[in-house]
Amino acid sequence: MYPQPTGAEGTGRRGVLVSFEGISGIGKSHLTRLVAQRLEMPLVVEEFSGRQQRGDLGSRIVTALAGAADGDRFLRGGCTASETLLLLAVQMHTWETFRVPLDTGRTVLEGRSLHSVAVYQAAALHPHDDPAALAQAHALMREATAWRPAPDVTILLTDHVDSALRRAEQRDGRPINAAERAVHERCARLFQELTAGDPRVRLLDRAAQPDAQAAADRIADWISTARPLPWPEPALEGVPA
């Protein structure tokens, strides 16, 4: 059973769980840092690609995936279904590490949460079939949220794909090849299709809002007005307590 929220200082309110989603180079890490400066004592959980060599279970899984992928940007080592399950396990581990701070009233900012795993792994599982990939992404979200709750607010960042990937190349010091570009272009579409109509998702177009400080102000306003949703009971029938 998920812990029931008690909130800080007897308020009865838990903190807000916020995720930042979007393709590489879209500005997730930069905006997360700026937003954190506008909040009171937030907990920032970096995206899983930056968690290698930390020693905890989630980091060890990511490190193993990166080693098996042998430099592949998408942590693909040739066993896509196994990799998907392992990445979902990382997301569950991440949730277990920050649920106590949430329960004490802290806001948690999570880089690349469930939507990223659902989108990128669905694209890998169905590389030539967009409708099947979208259906798979929805199925992965259902499976993931049977084990841990979805974020209260998801910030989906968009931009011109070329602009985002130029920033990713500058950041990594490594060119993005045509096959990798095609994956990002496809995933940019899948992100929007997967989140369409979800009231918890806030869309921020970096092309229309290029000023990062103004974008961070807007996101902080969204977070300040968010109200945490009740945590559902997990579907863990048959799992020993």
Secondary structure as GFF3:
##gff-version 3
##sequence-region A 1 241
A	DSSP	three_ten_helix	8	10	.	.	.	ID=ss1
A	DSSP	beta_strand	17	21	.	.	.	ID=ss2
A	DSSP	alpha_helix	28	37	.	.	.	ID=ss3
A	DSSP	beta_strand	43	45	.	.	.	ID=ss4
A	DSSP	three_ten_helix	48	50	.	.	.	ID=ss5
A	DSSP	alpha_helix	57	69	.	.	.	ID=ss6
A	DSSP	alpha_helix	80	103	.	.	.	ID=ss7
A	DSSP	beta_strand	108	111	.	.	.	ID=ss8
A	DSSP	alpha_helix	114	125	.	.	.	ID=ss9
A	DSSP	alpha_helix	130	145	.	.	.	ID=ss10
A	DSSP	beta_strand	153	158	.	.	.	ID=ss11
A	DSSP	alpha_helix	161	172	.	.	.	ID=ss12
A	DSSP	alpha_helix	178	195	.	.	.	ID=ss13
A	DSSP	beta_strand	201	205	.	.	.	ID=ss14
A	DSSP	alpha_helix	212	224	.	.	.	ID=ss15
###
